[in-house]
């Protein structure tokens, strides 16, 4: 159990103040009236009993009260009273959200891959009575059941599922924890998978596999693009086949684009020159260029 759940001292500020006041009053009474010496001893014992009946629980705590070893109820938050000697506060249970880290080392997945998984669970005590009476140490029980459930969940999934579907794995793990911890008065609010560590050799192999897959996809895309380009050229050839004027205009446009840049050089097959009548056009372009460069 959490050390904060137990209070080994019955003295709190209220009890200590009452105890000091009562002892001071007893000493003053003994000094003024001088009763039997046993009176002071009895008065101090009475003061201890009265002061020990005052207990304080913090806002987020509940005190579990037992009477002669039998549960009689919960007390707090704030100031409350118990019957001295007969009653006792067995523990103070914190109802705030708590965090438990747990992990599974060298655990085999469904496809027999050893992995190390780190996880965290956020949980809280929703039923203090069950947490006090149904389980001896709910903190330790939550930690152990979380580790066991994590190992079981890893064994039910393949490595690819663990790496790609962390949210689903965490949801399955949370459901498994809820099934075991709910009878203890504990609810698991959130489960998170912090890290999944796989063997280094397997990580290298997966990296090479991913690289090969990317290269394969790149080649498929390139081949698809070449196929589409060839189809477009085939369609374009049908347009130029019976329309020589369009083919000649296309050739003139190509020549113009090539001559726009200074110092550009175009190498055109002779068959293309003959089919598009570009020879005459290029000759005229050369004469015009020579005429510009001749001295006046």
DRENDOMI-332926 format. One record per residue: x, y, z of N, C-alpha, C in turn; residue in three letters. Coordinates in steps of 0.1 Angstrom, whole numbers, plus 5000, padded with zeros to 4 digits. Layout:
! DRENDOMI-332926
XYZXYZXYZala/...
//
This chain:
! DRENDOMI-332926
500849885000500050005000500950125000unk/500450234994501150354993501450405008unk/502650445011503050505024502150615028unk/501650695018500850815021499450765026unk/499050635024497750595028497750555043unk/498950545049499050515063499550625071unk/499050645083499450755092499850685105unk/501150685108501550605120501450695133unk/501250825131501050915142499650955143unk/499050955155497650995157497551145160unk/498751205161498751355165498651435152unk/497751525152497651625141497551765148unk/497551865141497552005148496452015157unk/495251975154494051985163494251905175unk/494651775174494851685185495951735194unk/497051785188498151835196497751965204unk/497052045198496552165205495652135217unk/494752045214493852005225494551935236unk/495551855233496351785243497151885252unk/497751985245498552085253497652165262unk/496452205257495552285265495052205277unk/494652075275494151995286495251965297unk/496451945292497651915301497852045309unk/497852155302498152285309497052315320unk/495752285316494652305326494852205338unk/495252085335495451995346496552035355unk/497652085350498752125358498352255366unk/497652345360497152465367496152425378unk/495352325376494352285386495152215397unk/496152135394496952065404497752175413unk/498152275407498952375414498052455423unk/496852495419495952585426495252505438unk/494652385435493852315444494552205451unk/495752165446496552055451495651935455unk/495051875444494251745447495251635448unk/494751515448495551395450496451385438unk/497751335440498651325429498151245418unk/497351145421496851055410495951125400unk/495451235405494551315396495251365384unk/496451415385497251465374497551355364unk/497851235369498151125360496951085352unk/495751075360494551035353494051145343unk/494351275347493951375337494851375324unk/496051345326496951335314496451215305unk/496151105311495650995303494351025296unk/493451095303492151145297492451235286unk/493351325287493751425277494251355264unk/495051245267495551175255494451105248unk/493451045255492350975248491451075241unk/491151195247490351285240491051345228unk/492351375229493051435217493151335206unk/493251205209493451105199492151085191unk/491051125196489851105189489651205177unk/490351305177490251405166491251365154unk/490651345143491451315131491151405119unk/492051415110491851505098492251435086unk/491351435076491651385063491751495053unk/492651495044492851595033491651585023unk/491451685015490351695006490251574997unk/491451524993491451414983491451274990unk/491351275003491451145010490151105017unk/490050975020488950925028489650825038unk/489150845051489750755061488850635063unk/489450515064488750395066488750365081unk/487550365087487450345101486950205105unk/487650145114487350005119486950015134unk/485949955137485549945152485749795156unk/486649775165487049645170487349555158unk/488049605148488349525137487349515126unk/486149575127485049565118484849695111unk/484749695098484549815090483149885094unk/483250015097481950085100481750195091unk/482650235083482450345074483650425070unk/483450525062484450615057484250755063unk/485350815066485350955072486151045063unk/485751175064486551275057485751315044unk/486251425038487551495042487251595053unk/488351645059488151745069488351675083unk/487851745093487951705107486851595110unk/487151495117486151395121486651325134unk/485751255140486051205153485851045153unk/486650985162486550835164486450815179unk/485950695183485950665197487250605201unk/487950665211489250615214489250475219unk/490350405216490550265219489750175211unk/488450195210487550105202487650125187unk/487750245183487850275168489350305165unk/489650275152490950315146490750335132unk/491650425127491650455112492750365106unk/492350265098493250175093494150235082unk/493550325074494350385063493550505058unk/494350595051493750705044494050685029unk/492950675021493050635007492950754998unk/493950774990494050884981493150854969unk/492250954965491350934954491751014942unk/492951074942493451144930493951044919unk/494051094907494551014896496050984899unk/496350854897497750814899498350754886unk/499650754886500350704874501250584878unk/501150484870501950364871502650324858unk/503950324859504750284847505050134848unk/504950064837505149924836505749884822unk/506349774822506949734809507049584808unk/507149534796507349394793508649374785unk/509549294790510849274783510949144777unk/511449134765511649014757510448934756unk/509348994753508048934752507748894737unk/507348774734507148734720505748774715unk/505748834703504548864697503848744691unk/502748764684502048644678502948584667unk/503748664660504648604650506048584655unk/506148554668507348514675508548614673unk/508248744675509248844675509448894689unk/510648894695510848944709510849094709unk/510049164717509949304718510049344732unk/510449474735510349534748509349654746unk/508349654755507349754754507249824768unk/507249954767507050044779505650104778unk/504950114789503550164789503350234802unk/502250314802501850384814500350384815unk/499850364828498450364830498050474840unk/497050544838496450644847495250584853unk/495250574866494150514873493750584886unk/492550554891492150624903491250524911unk/491150554924490250474933488850534932unk/487850464927486550524926485650464938unk/485950354944485250294955486250264966unk/486250354976487250344987487050214995unk/485750184997485450065005485949934999unk/485749924986486249804979487849804979unk/488449914977489849924976490449884990unk/489749915001490249885014489949745018unk/488849685014488449555019488749445009unk/488749464996488849364986490349324982unk/491249414984492649384980493549444990unk/494649364993495549405003496349525000unk/496949524988497749644983497349674969unk/496449764967495949794954497049854945unk/497949924950499049984942499849874936unk/500249784944501149674938500249584929unk/499049564933498149474924497949534910unk/497749674910497549734897498849724888unk/500049734895501249724887501449584882unk/501149484890501349344885500349304874unk/499149344876498149304867498349384853unk/498849504854499249584842500349514834unk/501349464841502449394834501949264828unk/501049184835500549064830499649084818unk/498749184819497849214808498649264795unk/499749334798500549384786501249264779unk/501749174787502349054780501248974772unk/500048954778499048884771498648954758unk/498549094759498149164747499149154736unk/500449164740501549154730501449014723unk/501248914731501148774725499948754716unk/498948844716497848824708497948904695unk/498948984693499049064681500449044675unk/500449064662501649054654502449184655unk/503749184652504649294653504049414645unk/503649394633503149504624501949574631unk/501049494638499949554645500349644656unk/501449594664501949664675502549804671unk/503149804659503849924654502850024648unk/501849974641500950054634499650094641unk/499250014651497950034657498150054672unk/498950144677499250164691497950204698unk/497150284692495850324699494950204702unk/494850114692494050004694494649904704unk/495949894704496549804714496349864728unk/496449994729496250064742494750044747unk/493850054738492450034741492149894746unk/492749794739492549654743493149634757unk/494349694759495049684772494149744783unk/493649864780492749924790491549844794unk/490949784784489749694786490149574795unk/491349524792491749404800492049444815unk/492549564817492849614830491549644838unk/490649704831489349734837488649614842unk/488749504834488049384838488549324851unk/489849344854490549294866490449394878unk/490549524875490649614886489349674891unk/488249664883486949714887486449654900unk/486649514902486149464915486949514927unk/488049574925488849634936488549774939unk/487549834931487249974933488150064926unk/488950014916489950094909489450094894unk/489550214888489250234874490450284867unk/490750224855491950264847491350364836unk/491750494837491250594829491850594815unk/493150584815493950594802495150504803unk/495450434791496650354790497350404777unk/498650424779499450474768500650384765unk/500950354753502150284749503250384747unk/504250384755505350484754506350444744unk/506750324743507850284734507750134731unk/508050104718508249964714509549944708unk/510349864715511749844710511849704705unk/512349694692512549564685514049534684unk/514549414682515949384680516549464669unk/517849494671518549584661518649514647unk/518949384647519049314634517749324627unk/516649304634515249314628514949454623unk/515449554631515249694627515949724614unk/517149674612517949694600517249624588unk/516849504590516149434580514849504575unk/514149554585512849624581513249754574unk/514349824578514749944571515049914556unk/515849804554516149764540514949724532unk/514049654539512749624532511949744528unk/511949844537511149964534511850044522unk/513250044522513950114512513650044498unk/513749904498513449834486512049854481unk/511149864490509749884486509550024480unk/510250124486510150264480510750264466unk/511950194464512550184451511650114441unk/510950014445510049944436508850034432unk/508350104442507250194439507750314429unk/508950354431509450464422509550414408unk/510050284406510150234393508750204386unk/507850164394506550144389505950274385unk/506150384393505650514389506250564376unk/507650544375508350584363507850514351unk/507650374352507150304341505750344337unk/504850374347503550424344503550554337unk/504450644341504550774334505050754320unk/506050664317506450634304505350584295unk/504550494301503350444293502350544290unk/502050634299501150744296501650844286unk/503050864287503650954277503550894263unk/503850764262503750694249502350704243unk/501350684252499950694247499650834242unk/500150934249499851074245500551104231unk/501851054230502451074217501750994206unk/501250884209500450804199499250884194unk/498550944204497351024201497751154193unk/498951214197499351324189499751294175unk/500351174173500751134159499551124150unk/498451074156497151064148496651204144unk/496851304152496451444149497351494137unk/498651464137499551524127499551434114unk/499051314115499151224103498551284091unk/497351324092496551384081496551534080unk/497351594088497351744088498851794088unk/499351804076500851844074501051984079unk/499952074077500152214081500352214096unk/499652144104499752144119501152084123unk/501651984115502951934118504052034115unk/503852114104504852214101504852324111unk/503652364116503552474126504252424139unk/504052294142504752234154506252244152unk/506752214141508152214138508652354140unk/507952454134508352594135508352644150unk/507452594158507452634172508652574179unk/508952444176510152384182511352464179unk/511552504166512652574162512752714169unk/511652774170511652904176512052894191unk/511452794198511852774212513352744213unk/513952674204515352644205516252764202unk/515752854193516652964189516453084199unk/515453074208515253194217516453214226unk/517153104231518253114240519553144232unk/520353224237521553264230522553144230unk/523153114219524153014219523552874219unk/522252864216521652734217521952654204unk/521952524205522252444193521252334193unk/520652314181519652214179520152114169unk/519951984173520351874163519051804160unk/518651814147517351764143517651654132unk/517051534133517251434123516751484109unk/517451444099517151484085515751444081unk/515351324086513951284082512951374088unk/513251434100512251524105512251654097unk/513451704092513451824084512651804071unk/512751684065512051664053510551654055unk/510151584066508751564068508051694072unk/508751774080508051904085508452024077unk/509352004066509852114058510552224066unk/511252174076511952264085513252314079unk/513752244068515052284062515052424057unk/513952444049513852584044513652684054unk/512852654064512652744075513952774083unk/514752674086515952694093516952774085unk/516952754071517852824063517452974063unk/516253004062515753144063516153204076unk/516053124087516353184100517853204101unk/518753124095520153144095520553264087unk/519853284075520153404067519753534075unk/518653524081518253644089519253674100unk/519753564107520753584117522053644112unk/522453594100523753644094523653784090unk/522453814085522253954080522354054092unk/521954014104522054094115523454114120unk/524254014118525654024123526654084113unk/526254104100527154164090527354314093unk/528554364090528754504092528054584082unk/527554704086526754794078527754874069unk/
//
